[in-house]
Structure formats: structure tokens, C-alpha cells
Amino acid sequence: MNISNRLRRLRQKVIKKGLDGLVIAKLPNVRYMSGFTGSEALILLTRDRFIFLTDFRYIEQAQGECKDLEIVERKRPPMKALGNLVKKQGLKVLGFESEALSFAQYAELKGLARKVIPVKGMVEEMREVKEEEEINRLKGAIKIAEEAFKKILKGVRPGMTDKQIANRLEFDMKEAGAEGAAFNTICVVGEKASQPHALPSGVSVRPGNSLLIDWGARWRLYNSDLTRVVFLNRITSQAKKIYQIVKKAQSLAIEKIREGVSAREVDLAARNY
């Protein structure tokens, strides 16, 4: 992925907004702008520098992963270390990701520059349009999840619990190359599937039961998210009827998708069926 191009594009957005610098604190955005796979870091992007700030635990890792940024080891708490950099750079108008900092962190930050401005969506707007490599990673995450699902279906037997199925599915994704599950796997039996994010509870699968599985794989920092409903041994006539309704609603939503149409309109096409 072209990190240097992302940094240049973001710098242009920072300059256009009239900022001297921008603090990137949201970890997915830090990863997007640096390639960093660790769990603690900040980026200070100024008009002439791209500074990656982390503690001693991640210096070696950052040096290997963040080739387009200047690595700085912090030896003080994040906001205090950031304050030193801001003062040394003489930044007067500093932007920060408003959704990423706590009030306490903001209180520390606001005294670092003449003007501290909350910003929202500057990096997210760039992330909305995926690069070819990002698309390939998403496809890879989907492929891993699908392969693990096909494998688990062959092994589901009456008496297995939803927890056992979820655990095996996550194990198979890791075996196929995933870094882990994209989120806690949802695997529920029967009526409990009406709860959108119910977690496995140890319920056994019986013939005729529906089994809802909502799962995904995390591969090279990108996540897939799939949902399927399967039945053990037989499908009831009521379930078949519901399936046809949902399938038709889905097709109407898909037909609605085109450039310039909002996600809300696509959603309503299905819900209003």
C-alpha cells in the first residue's frame, strides 16, 4: 500500500483546512496512515513532517513497518510527549481527532497550541475509497471466512453446542491464515437468533433447528463480515417462506445500488418490501 501517497494527500487536507498540524490518535487511522500493526501510537502530521510517536515497546516494530514516517520514542505520557513535539515545531493551530481523545486528554492538549481545533472524518474520508491492495485484502479476509464456514458445516452434528461450533470456526479461520476473528463470533440456535448480537451460550443443536452464524476473519488488518442461517437435517415450510421474502427484499436492495444513491435509500428498498 502506498503510505507515502496517503500522507501527502492528508497533508494537503491539513493545509487546506488552515491547520499547522494534525494529531491522529484513532488506532485504525494510525494504522491506515502508517502500516503499523501494534496497539499504541500517535501520529503528528505537520506541514513538513510525518512524526510517529510510540513507546519503547514498539520502536523496533515501528522501524520495520513505518518506513515513511519519522519514528520518535516517547519517554513521557502520550499528551506530554506530544506537547514537547508541538512546542518544538512551533505549531499555532493544531487539529485533533475529536472522536479519539478523552476529555482529560483534550484538557491536556488544548494548552499546547494557540488554537486547538477538533476535526472529524479527515482520515475516514480517505478510507472510504479503497485502493486495489485494500480490496485484495478484503477479498482475502472473505475467502478465509468462507473456507472455514464450508469446513465447519461438514462437521456439525446433533448434540454439538453453539459454543463448540463458534470455537471451531474461529480455529479454522486461524488455520487458514487469519490473524483472528474480526469480532466475537455469533452462533445461536433457534429462537435466540432473533437477537441481533446474541453470543453462544452452550445450547445444543437438534435436528430441525435453525443455526445463525455471524462471523468474519481478520487478515492483514482487514476484516470480513458474513452472516448465514443453516438448518440441521430439514427446513420447515415456514422457514422456506421467510427465506423467499428476505431473498426478494435483498434483490430489490441490490437493484437500487448505483452511484449517487444513499445507503439509506438502499436500506429502505429492502425494509419497505
Buried (B, 14 or more C-beta within 10 A) or exposed (E): BEBEEBBEEBBEBBEEEEBBBBBBBBBEBBBBBBBBBBEBBBBBBBEEBBBBBBBEEBBEBBEEBBEBBEBBBBEEEBBEBBBBBBEEBEBEBBBBBBEBBEEEBBEBBEEBBEEBBEBEEBBBEBBEEEBEEBEEBBEBBBBBBBBBBEBBBEEBEEEBBBBBBBBBBBEBBBEBBBBEBBEEBBBBBBEBBEEEEBBBEEBEBEEBBBBBBBBBBBBBBBBBEBEEBBBBEEBEEEBEEEEEEEEEBEEBBEEBEEEEEEEEEBEBBBEEE
